[in-house]
Amino acid sequence: MTSRFTLDAEYIQGGQGLWLLTHWRAANNSTALLILPPFAEEMNCCRRVFATLATMLVTTDTAATSGKGIDCFLPDFYGTGDSEGDFHNISLQQWRQDVLSFLPQLAGYQQVHVLGCRFGAALLLDWLSDIRQILPFGQVMLWQPQLDARRFWQQLQRLQQFGEPGGQADASAANTATIPAETLYVAGYEIPLSLQSEALALNSQLPADVSQLYWFESTLSGQLSPASLKLQQNHPELLMQALNGQPYWLSQEPVDNQALLDATVAVLRGFAAKSSPTSKAKSVTPAITRSIATVITANITAPQIIPLQLCGKQSLGIYLAAASDLLIVMVNGGAQTKAGSHRMQQQLAWHWQQAGFASLRFDFPGFGDAEGSAGDFIDHARYLTALPAELQRVFGKRRPVVLFGLCDGATAALLASHVLQPDALLLLNPWCRLQQNHARTMLKFYYLQRLVSKEFWQKLLTGRLKLTTSIASLQRFLQASAAEHHFDQQTTEKLAEPDSKPHGLPALSPDQAVLQAIERWQSMSVPVHLTLSSADLTAAECAELLKRADLQHLREQADCLEIAGANHTLSGEGHLAVLMQASVNFLRRLAA
């Protein structure tokens, strides 16, 4: 028999502002794990790995573990994730003070283990002596530790110099925001230069006693890196293990890291099985035991946690209240979490609240902190059809709703619009990929741009370009582009079939889902704000599709904004600010 657990979170007042603590709990657990996450976008990439680990640890199979689970706690440091603050105001000293101030609340556990991942491992080693003075200490786990602060900072500088289009190297494309001179702008994050001195001041040396320290590396070869082998020679008592696995800290999409998870669970549960505490653990009560009605009326300015059930799967909503009754429901695209890439959704939500508009953002099952297995945007649309009942339960009334969606989140919102009945739509780079449409867009957006690219001709002239492969690829796109693709009778009949899955959506292929989303868009008469990034293939595919004679009216009737030089997630300097201002103007007209 497997026990159920509770997924919850709370905002804690820190030295600079509110920071978020997410926790996974089961009844009567006497052991806990505190996870210190990586830095910047690596934190987003690792989110699902942490959630999966927490679910494995907190879920107790009574036959295998004698009912001993391990509760898990994951902080979003101030200025990161879903916490308050701006990234350029982050301070490692403040993070340390916030976490250490909270730790006495975990002292009721018999054992508290600590896991540090990547840069979080450097923080863990620096804070280790203080943590040991506060908690009944257990095991120390290091995942892919990034302990060399000088190298860490050099990597950030290289990302700034050679980063993606829209970064600081292409700052001329942005004219709406000014980044302070003391800030390093990397992949959508404004990193304060003061972080360099703070990072270099960290004491990330291994402790003298490493008998309870486990070092796990995931590599494609399953072998330790040369640097780790050298470290192991200097510390032969260090429990260091290489595991087959992909670089999960670099991928937004789920990757195979089961070996790492299994090894970590085995160590922690094995340690718990060997422990024979002489005293009963104190009661460790979750801080959030109030009703939802109390939550949504307590403080109109503070972020509030709303537990959600999406088709039986636990998820957490973050609600920002505002004076207007209008509610913006934010729909994730792809593998994004409720914070969004480079905190895009978090920053939008806070900006909208300051302008007087409430918002709700959440994780889809299988992503971020939510329960379940990962699905595609069609599955997300099915989960969205469960949302009206949850909104009714939370707010006790029907509120006017604006749907915001990025990429296939926008397409999922359109697919579920017949159930959600939105009062308006905010669409950012909607996913409109169809076979023929994709081929035409690739010819225009990719191949023609390559012909005028200096890099293309350098590769061609130096023999570094695989010309036969490129020609074969081009021929495939030319053939696909010539094929006729339209709303044919077969597609119409397929979409008219009775639902083969619950929640009001039939079984659809990706192409059919895009077509149905477009049909739903055509059938609605609500205001639409469409934002397209000029340097993004997905946006180009949407623009290409809307050039069709039968679809041109969708773009003509929408408030359409094209952001010059912007990439898919508006991570370039000033690009998100353009959307912020335009969306607020749209919402104000809607409210009026």
C-alpha positions as CSV (number, residue, x, y, z in Angstrom):
1,M,0.0,0.0,0.0
2,T,1.4,3.4,-1.0
3,S,0.5,6.5,1.1
4,R,-0.6,9.8,-0.3
5,F,1.2,13.0,0.4
6,T,0.4,16.7,0.5
7,L,2.0,19.2,-1.9
8,D,2.0,22.7,-0.5
9,A,4.0,25.9,-0.2
10,E,4.2,29.0,1.8
11,Y,5.7,32.5,1.5
12,I,8.1,33.4,4.2
13,Q,9.2,36.9,5.1
14,G,12.9,37.3,4.6
15,G,15.3,40.2,5.1
16,Q,14.5,41.7,1.7
17,G,11.0,40.4,1.0
18,L,9.0,37.2,0.6
19,W,10.6,34.0,-0.5
20,L,8.8,30.8,-1.4
21,L,9.2,27.4,0.3
22,T,7.6,24.4,-1.4
23,H,7.1,21.2,0.6
24,W,6.1,17.7,0.1
25,R,4.7,16.1,3.3
26,A,3.2,12.8,4.4
27,A,1.7,11.9,7.8
28,N,4.0,11.1,10.7
29,N,7.3,11.3,8.9
30,S,10.3,11.9,11.2
31,T,12.9,12.6,8.6
32,A,13.3,15.6,6.2
33,L,15.4,16.6,3.2
34,L,16.3,20.2,2.5
35,I,17.2,20.9,-1.1
36,L,19.4,23.9,-2.1
37,P,18.8,24.5,-5.9
38,P,21.2,25.7,-8.6
39,F,21.6,29.2,-10.0
40,A,19.5,31.0,-12.7
41,E,18.1,28.9,-15.5
42,E,19.7,25.7,-14.1
43,M,17.2,26.1,-11.2
44,N,14.3,25.9,-13.7
45,C,15.8,22.9,-15.5
46,C,16.3,21.0,-12.3
47,R,12.8,21.7,-10.9
48,R,11.2,18.6,-12.2
49,V,14.1,16.4,-11.0
50,F,13.7,17.7,-7.5
51,A,9.9,17.2,-7.6
52,T,10.3,13.7,-8.7
53,L,12.8,13.0,-6.0
54,A,10.5,14.5,-3.4
55,T,7.6,12.4,-4.6
56,M,9.7,9.2,-4.4
57,L,10.9,10.1,-0.9
58,V,7.7,11.3,0.7
59,T,5.6,8.4,-0.7
60,T,5.9,5.4,1.6
61,D,5.4,1.8,0.5
62,T,4.8,0.2,3.8
63,A,6.1,-3.2,2.7
64,A,9.4,-1.9,1.5
65,T,10.1,0.9,3.9
66,S,8.2,0.1,7.1
67,G,6.2,3.3,6.5
68,K,9.3,5.6,6.7
69,G,9.0,8.4,4.3
70,I,11.1,11.6,4.1
71,D,9.5,15.0,3.8
72,C,11.1,17.4,1.4
73,F,11.6,21.2,1.4
74,L,12.7,23.3,-1.6
75,P,13.3,27.1,-1.3
76,D,13.2,29.6,-4.1
77,F,15.8,32.1,-2.8
78,Y,14.7,35.7,-2.8
79,G,14.8,37.2,-6.3
80,T,14.6,33.7,-7.9
81,G,11.9,31.3,-9.0
82,D,8.5,32.4,-7.7
83,S,9.8,34.5,-4.9
84,E,9.6,38.2,-4.7
85,G,12.3,40.5,-5.8
86,D,14.4,41.2,-8.9
87,F,17.3,39.1,-10.0
88,H,19.7,42.0,-10.0
89,N,19.1,42.5,-6.3
90,I,20.1,39.0,-5.2
91,S,22.5,38.5,-2.3
92,L,24.1,35.3,-1.2
93,Q,24.4,36.6,2.3
94,Q,20.7,37.4,2.3
95,W,19.9,33.9,1.0
96,R,22.0,32.4,3.8
97,Q,20.3,34.6,6.5
98,D,16.8,33.7,5.2
99,V,17.5,30.0,5.2
100,L,19.2,29.8,8.5
101,S,16.4,31.9,10.1
102,F,13.9,29.3,8.8
103,L,15.8,26.2,9.8
104,P,14.7,26.0,13.5
105,Q,11.2,25.2,12.2
106,L,12.6,21.9,11.0
107,A,14.2,21.0,14.4
108,G,11.3,18.8,15.3
109,Y,12.5,16.2,12.8
110,Q,14.8,13.4,14.1
111,Q,17.0,13.8,11.1
112,V,17.3,16.5,8.4
113,H,19.4,15.6,5.3
114,V,20.7,18.3,3.0
115,L,21.1,18.2,-0.8
116,G,23.0,20.8,-2.8
117,C,22.9,20.8,-6.6
118,R,25.4,22.6,-8.9
119,F,25.9,26.1,-7.3
120,G,23.6,25.1,-4.5
121,A,26.3,22.6,-3.5
122,A,28.8,25.5,-3.0
123,L,26.2,27.3,-0.9
124,L,25.6,24.1,1.1
125,L,29.3,23.6,2.0
126,D,29.7,27.3,2.9
127,W,26.6,27.1,5.2
128,L,27.3,23.6,6.5
129,S,28.8,24.4,9.9
130,D,25.9,26.8,10.7
131,I,23.3,24.2,9.6
132,R,24.8,21.6,11.8
133,Q,24.4,23.8,14.8
134,I,20.7,24.2,14.2
135,L,19.4,20.9,12.9
136,P,19.6,17.2,14.0
137,F,21.9,16.6,11.0
138,G,21.9,13.6,8.7
139,Q,23.5,13.0,5.3
140,V,25.0,15.6,2.9
141,M,24.3,15.0,-0.8
142,L,26.0,16.8,-3.6
143,W,24.6,16.6,-7.1
144,Q,26.9,17.7,-10.0
145,P,28.6,20.2,-7.6
146,Q,29.9,23.4,-9.0
147,L,32.4,24.4,-6.4
148,D,34.9,26.6,-8.3
149,A,33.5,30.1,-7.9
150,R,36.0,31.6,-10.3
151,R,35.0,29.2,-13.0
152,F,31.4,29.7,-12.2
153,W,31.7,33.4,-12.8
154,Q,33.8,32.9,-16.0
155,Q,31.0,30.7,-17.4
156,L,28.5,33.5,-16.8
157,Q,30.7,36.0,-18.6
158,R,31.1,33.7,-21.6
159,L,27.3,33.3,-21.7
160,Q,27.0,37.1,-21.8
161,Q,29.6,37.4,-24.6
162,F,28.4,34.5,-26.8
163,G,24.8,34.3,-25.6
164,E,21.8,33.8,-27.8
165,P,20.4,36.7,-30.0
166,G,18.7,39.2,-27.9
167,G,21.3,39.1,-25.1
168,Q,23.6,42.0,-24.1
169,A,25.6,41.5,-27.3
170,D,22.5,42.5,-29.3
171,A,21.3,45.2,-26.9
172,S,20.9,47.6,-29.7
173,A,17.7,45.8,-30.6
174,A,16.1,46.9,-27.3
175,N,15.3,50.5,-26.6
176,T,12.8,50.3,-23.7
177,A,14.9,49.4,-20.7
178,T,18.3,50.4,-19.3
179,I,20.3,47.8,-17.5
180,P,22.6,49.2,-14.8
181,A,26.3,49.3,-15.5
182,E,26.9,47.1,-12.4
183,T,24.8,44.3,-13.9
184,L,25.7,41.3,-16.1
185,Y,22.9,40.5,-18.5
186,V,22.8,36.8,-19.3
187,A,20.0,34.9,-21.0
188,G,17.2,37.0,-19.6
189,Y,18.7,37.4,-16.1
190,E,20.2,40.7,-14.8
191,I,23.0,39.4,-12.5
192,P,24.6,41.9,-10.1
193,L,28.4,42.2,-10.4
194,S,28.5,42.1,-6.6
195,L,27.7,38.4,-6.9
196,Q,31.2,37.8,-8.1
197,S,32.8,38.9,-4.9
198,E,30.2,37.1,-2.8
199,A,30.8,33.9,-4.8
200,L,34.6,34.1,-4.5
201,A,34.2,34.6,-0.7
202,L,32.3,31.3,-0.3
203,N,34.1,28.5,1.6
204,S,33.2,25.6,-0.6
205,Q,35.9,23.3,0.6
206,L,34.9,19.8,1.6
207,P,34.6,19.4,5.4
208,A,37.3,17.5,7.3
209,D,34.9,14.6,8.0
210,V,33.3,13.5,4.7
211,S,32.0,10.1,6.0
212,Q,28.4,11.3,5.7
213,L,28.9,13.1,2.4
214,Y,27.8,11.6,-1.0
215,W,29.0,13.1,-4.3
216,F,26.9,12.1,-7.3
217,E,27.8,12.9,-10.9
218,S,25.6,12.1,-13.9
219,T,27.5,11.6,-17.1
220,L,26.8,10.1,-20.5
221,S,29.7,7.7,-20.1
222,G,28.9,6.8,-16.5
223,Q,32.5,7.8,-15.6
224,L,33.7,10.4,-13.2
225,S,35.3,13.6,-14.7
226,P,39.1,13.9,-14.4
227,A,38.8,16.7,-11.9
228,S,36.5,14.5,-9.7
229,L,38.9,11.6,-10.0
230,K,41.7,13.8,-8.7
231,L,39.5,15.0,-5.9
232,Q,38.7,11.4,-5.0
233,Q,42.5,10.6,-4.8
234,N,42.9,13.4,-2.3
235,H,39.9,12.3,-0.3
236,P,39.7,8.5,-0.6
237,E,37.1,8.3,2.1
238,L,34.7,10.5,0.0
239,L,31.7,8.5,-1.2
240,M,31.8,9.6,-4.9
241,Q,29.7,7.8,-7.6
242,A,29.3,8.3,-11.3
243,L,25.9,7.4,-12.8
244,N,24.7,7.1,-16.4
245,G,22.5,10.1,-17.2
246,Q,22.0,13.2,-19.3
247,P,22.8,16.7,-18.1
248,Y,19.4,17.4,-16.5
249,W,20.6,20.8,-15.2
250,L,20.8,22.0,-18.9
251,S,17.5,20.8,-20.3
252,Q,14.0,22.2,-19.8
253,E,12.6,19.0,-21.3
254,P,12.5,15.9,-19.0
255,V,15.5,13.7,-19.4
256,D,16.4,10.3,-18.1
257,N,17.9,10.7,-14.6
258,Q,16.4,7.6,-12.9
259,A,19.8,6.2,-11.9
260,L,20.6,9.4,-10.0
261,L,17.2,9.4,-8.3
262,D,17.4,5.7,-7.4
263,A,20.9,6.1,-5.9
264,T,19.8,9.1,-3.9
265,V,16.7,7.4,-2.5
266,A,18.7,4.3,-1.7
267,V,21.2,6.3,0.4
268,L,18.6,8.3,2.3
269,R,16.2,5.5,2.9
270,G,19.0,3.2,3.8
271,F,20.2,5.8,6.4
272,A,16.7,6.1,7.8
273,A,16.4,2.3,8.1
274,K,19.6,2.1,10.1
275,S,18.6,4.9,12.4
276,S,17.1,3.9,15.7
277,P,16.0,7.1,17.4
278,T,15.7,6.9,21.2
279,S,13.1,9.7,21.4
280,K,9.8,10.3,19.6
281,A,9.9,13.1,17.0
282,K,8.2,16.3,17.8
283,S,5.1,17.2,15.7
284,V,6.1,19.2,12.7
285,T,2.9,20.9,11.5
286,P,2.6,22.5,8.1
287,A,2.4,26.3,8.4
288,I,-0.6,26.3,5.9
289,T,-3.6,24.9,7.6
290,R,-6.1,27.7,6.9
291,S,-9.0,27.6,4.5
292,I,-8.9,28.9,1.0
293,A,-11.5,31.5,1.8
294,T,-9.1,32.9,4.4
295,V,-6.1,32.7,2.0
296,I,-7.7,34.8,-0.7
297,T,-8.9,37.6,1.6
298,A,-6.0,37.9,4.0
299,N,-3.6,40.3,2.2
300,I,-4.4,41.7,-1.2
301,T,-0.8,42.5,-2.0
302,A,1.0,39.3,-0.9
303,P,1.2,36.3,-3.2
304,Q,-1.0,33.5,-2.1
305,I,-0.8,29.7,-2.5
306,I,-3.9,28.0,-4.0
307,P,-3.8,24.2,-3.9
308,L,-5.4,22.9,-7.2
309,Q,-6.7,19.6,-8.4
310,L,-6.3,19.1,-12.1
311,C,-8.0,15.9,-13.1
312,G,-7.0,14.3,-9.8
313,K,-3.4,15.6,-9.9
314,Q,-2.1,18.0,-7.2
315,S,-0.7,21.3,-8.4
316,L,0.0,24.6,-6.7
317,G,-1.4,27.9,-8.0
318,I,0.2,31.3,-7.1
319,Y,-2.5,33.9,-6.9
320,L,-1.7,37.7,-7.0
321,A,-4.8,39.6,-6.0
322,A,-5.5,43.1,-7.3
323,A,-8.3,45.7,-7.3
324,S,-9.8,44.6,-10.6
325,D,-12.1,41.6,-10.6
326,L,-10.5,40.6,-13.9
327,L,-8.3,37.4,-13.5
328,I,-5.5,36.6,-15.8
329,V,-4.9,32.8,-16.0
330,M,-1.4,32.1,-17.2
331,V,-0.9,29.0,-19.3
332,N,2.6,27.5,-19.5
333,G,4.2,26.5,-22.8
334,G,6.2,23.4,-23.2
335,A,8.1,22.2,-20.2
336,Q,8.0,25.6,-18.4
337,T,7.2,26.0,-14.8
338,K,4.8,28.6,-13.2
339,A,7.8,31.0,-12.9
340,G,8.5,30.7,-16.7
341,S,11.9,30.8,-18.4
342,H,14.1,33.5,-16.9
343,R,11.1,34.2,-14.5
344,M,9.1,35.7,-17.4
345,Q,5.7,34.6,-16.0
346,Q,6.6,35.7,-12.5
347,Q,7.7,39.1,-13.7
348,L,4.6,39.6,-15.8
349,A,2.3,38.6,-12.9
350,W,4.0,41.1,-10.5
351,H,3.8,43.8,-13.2
352,W,0.1,43.2,-13.8
353,Q,-0.6,43.3,-10.1
354,Q,1.1,46.7,-9.8
355,A,-1.1,47.8,-12.7
356,G,-4.3,46.6,-10.8
357,F,-4.9,43.2,-12.4
358,A,-5.0,39.8,-10.6
359,S,-3.3,36.7,-12.0
360,L,-3.1,32.9,-11.3
361,R,-0.3,30.8,-12.5
362,F,0.3,27.1,-11.9
363,D,2.2,24.0,-13.1
364,F,0.6,21.4,-15.3
365,P,0.8,17.8,-14.1
366,G,4.1,16.3,-14.9
367,F,6.0,19.6,-14.9
368,G,7.4,21.8,-12.2
369,D,6.1,20.8,-8.7
370,A,2.9,19.1,-9.9
371,E,2.0,15.5,-9.6
372,G,1.7,13.2,-12.7
373,S,3.5,12.4,-15.9
374,A,4.5,14.9,-18.5
375,G,2.2,15.4,-21.5
376,D,1.9,17.5,-24.6
377,F,-0.2,20.7,-25.2
378,I,-3.2,18.5,-26.1
379,D,-3.0,17.0,-22.6
380,H,-2.6,20.5,-21.1
381,A,-5.8,21.6,-22.9
382,R,-7.6,18.7,-21.2
383,Y,-6.3,19.8,-17.8
384,L,-7.5,23.3,-18.5
385,T,-11.0,22.1,-18.9
386,A,-10.9,21.2,-15.2
387,L,-9.9,24.7,-14.3
388,P,-13.4,26.4,-14.2
389,A,-14.6,24.1,-11.4
390,E,-11.4,24.9,-9.4
391,L,-11.8,28.6,-9.9
392,Q,-15.4,28.3,-8.7
393,R,-14.3,26.4,-5.7
394,V,-11.6,28.9,-4.9
395,F,-13.4,32.2,-5.5
396,G,-17.0,31.2,-5.0
397,K,-18.1,33.0,-8.2
398,R,-17.5,33.4,-11.8
399,R,-14.8,36.0,-12.5
400,P,-14.0,37.5,-15.9
401,V,-11.0,35.6,-17.2
402,V,-8.2,36.6,-19.6
403,L,-6.1,33.7,-20.8
404,F,-2.4,34.3,-21.3
405,G,-0.4,31.7,-23.1
406,L,3.1,31.3,-24.6
407,C,3.8,29.0,-27.5
408,D,1.8,25.7,-27.2
409,G,0.4,27.2,-24.0
410,A,-1.5,29.6,-26.2
411,T,-2.6,26.8,-28.4
412,A,-3.8,24.8,-25.4
413,A,-5.7,27.8,-24.2
414,L,-7.4,28.1,-27.5
415,L,-8.2,24.3,-27.6
416,A,-9.9,24.6,-24.2
417,S,-11.6,28.0,-24.8
418,H,-15.0,26.4,-25.4
419,V,-15.0,25.3,-21.7
420,L,-13.0,28.2,-20.2
421,Q,-15.1,30.8,-22.0
422,P,-12.5,33.6,-21.7
423,D,-13.4,37.2,-21.9
424,A,-10.1,38.0,-23.7
425,L,-6.9,36.4,-24.9
426,L,-3.2,37.4,-24.6
427,L,-1.3,35.2,-27.0
428,L,2.5,35.2,-27.2
429,N,4.1,33.3,-30.2
430,P,1.3,30.7,-30.5
431,W,2.3,27.3,-31.7
432,C,0.8,27.0,-35.2
433,R,3.1,24.3,-36.7
434,L,1.5,22.3,-39.6
435,Q,3.6,20.3,-42.0
436,Q,3.2,22.5,-45.0
437,N,3.2,25.7,-43.0
438,H,6.4,24.6,-41.2
439,A,8.1,23.9,-44.6
440,R,7.3,27.3,-46.0
441,T,8.4,29.1,-42.9
442,M,11.7,27.2,-42.8
443,L,12.4,28.2,-46.4
444,K,11.7,31.8,-45.6
445,F,12.9,32.1,-42.1
446,Y,15.9,29.8,-42.0
447,Y,17.3,28.9,-45.4
448,L,17.0,32.4,-47.0
449,Q,18.5,33.9,-43.8
450,R,21.4,31.4,-44.1
451,L,22.2,32.5,-47.6
452,V,22.8,36.0,-46.4
453,S,24.6,34.9,-43.3
454,K,28.4,35.5,-43.0
455,E,28.7,32.3,-40.9
456,F,27.1,30.2,-43.6
457,W,29.6,31.3,-46.3
458,Q,32.6,30.9,-43.9
459,K,31.5,27.3,-43.2
460,L,31.0,26.7,-47.0
461,L,34.3,28.1,-48.0
462,T,36.3,26.4,-45.3
463,G,34.7,23.0,-45.9
464,R,33.0,22.8,-42.5
465,L,29.5,22.7,-44.0
466,K,28.0,19.3,-44.9
467,L,26.7,20.5,-48.3
468,T,25.0,17.2,-49.3
469,T,23.1,17.0,-46.0
470,S,22.0,20.6,-46.3
471,I,20.8,20.2,-49.9
472,A,18.8,17.0,-48.9
473,S,17.2,18.9,-46.1
474,L,16.3,21.8,-48.4
475,Q,14.8,19.4,-50.9
476,R,12.5,17.9,-48.2
477,F,11.2,21.3,-47.2
478,L,10.6,22.3,-50.9
479,Q,8.6,19.1,-51.5
480,A,6.6,19.6,-48.3
481,S,6.0,23.3,-49.1
482,A,4.5,22.4,-52.5
483,A,2.0,20.0,-50.9
484,E,-1.6,21.5,-50.5
485,H,-2.8,21.6,-46.9
486,H,-6.2,23.0,-45.9
487,F,-9.2,22.4,-43.7
488,D,-10.3,19.4,-45.7
489,Q,-13.5,17.3,-45.3
490,Q,-11.6,14.4,-43.6
491,T,-10.2,16.8,-40.9
492,T,-13.6,18.3,-40.3
493,E,-15.2,14.9,-39.9
494,K,-12.4,13.8,-37.5
495,L,-13.0,16.9,-35.3
496,A,-16.7,16.2,-35.3
497,E,-16.3,12.7,-33.8
498,P,-17.6,12.1,-30.3
499,D,-15.1,12.6,-27.5
500,S,-12.8,9.6,-27.1
501,K,-11.2,11.2,-23.9
502,P,-12.9,13.0,-21.0
503,H,-13.0,16.7,-20.5
504,G,-14.5,17.7,-23.8
505,L,-11.6,17.0,-26.2
506,P,-11.4,14.2,-28.8
507,A,-8.2,12.2,-29.5
508,L,-6.2,14.5,-31.8
509,S,-3.0,14.5,-33.6
510,P,-0.8,17.6,-33.2
511,D,-1.8,18.9,-36.7
512,Q,-5.5,18.3,-35.9
513,A,-5.1,20.0,-32.6
514,V,-3.6,23.1,-34.2
515,L,-6.4,23.2,-36.8
516,Q,-9.0,22.9,-34.0
517,A,-7.3,25.6,-32.0
518,I,-7.5,27.9,-35.0
519,E,-11.2,27.0,-35.5
520,R,-11.9,27.9,-31.9
521,W,-10.1,31.2,-32.4
522,Q,-12.3,31.9,-35.4
523,S,-15.5,31.1,-33.5
524,M,-14.7,33.5,-30.6
525,S,-15.7,37.2,-30.7
526,V,-13.6,38.3,-27.7
527,P,-10.7,40.8,-27.8
528,V,-7.3,39.2,-28.6
529,H,-3.8,40.7,-28.1
530,L,-1.3,38.8,-30.3
531,T,2.5,39.3,-29.7
532,L,5.0,37.9,-32.1
533,S,8.8,37.9,-31.8
534,S,10.6,38.9,-35.0
535,A,13.6,36.6,-34.3
536,D,11.6,33.4,-33.5
537,L,10.7,30.5,-35.8
538,T,7.4,29.7,-33.9
539,A,6.2,33.3,-34.3
540,A,7.2,33.2,-38.0
541,E,5.1,30.1,-38.4
542,C,2.1,31.7,-36.8
543,A,2.5,34.8,-39.0
544,E,2.8,32.6,-42.1
545,L,-0.4,30.7,-41.2
546,L,-2.3,33.9,-40.6
547,K,-1.5,35.1,-44.1
548,R,-3.9,32.6,-45.6
549,A,-6.9,34.2,-47.1
550,D,-9.4,32.5,-44.8
551,L,-7.4,33.4,-41.7
552,Q,-6.1,36.9,-42.4
553,H,-9.0,38.4,-40.4
554,L,-7.7,36.9,-37.2
555,R,-4.6,39.0,-37.3
556,E,-6.5,42.1,-38.6
557,Q,-9.0,41.9,-35.8
558,A,-6.4,41.4,-33.1
559,D,-4.2,43.9,-31.3
560,C,-1.0,42.8,-33.0
561,L,2.4,43.6,-31.6
562,E,5.7,42.6,-33.2
563,I,8.8,43.0,-31.0
564,A,11.9,43.6,-33.2
565,G,14.9,41.4,-32.4
566,A,13.0,39.4,-29.7
567,N,13.5,35.7,-29.2
568,H,10.8,33.1,-28.2
569,T,10.7,33.9,-24.5
570,L,11.6,37.6,-24.8
571,S,14.8,37.1,-22.9
572,G,16.6,39.9,-24.6
573,E,17.2,43.2,-22.8
574,G,14.0,45.2,-22.7
575,H,11.9,42.9,-24.8
576,L,9.7,41.7,-21.9
577,A,9.2,45.3,-20.9
578,V,7.6,45.9,-24.3
579,L,5.0,43.2,-23.7
580,M,4.4,44.4,-20.1
581,Q,3.4,47.9,-21.3
582,A,1.4,46.7,-24.3
583,S,-0.5,44.1,-22.2
584,V,-1.4,46.6,-19.5
585,N,-2.7,49.0,-22.1
586,F,-4.8,46.2,-23.6
587,L,-6.1,45.1,-20.1
588,R,-7.0,48.7,-19.2
589,R,-9.0,49.1,-22.4
590,L,-10.7,45.8,-21.7
591,A,-11.6,46.8,-18.1
592,A,-12.9,50.1,-19.3
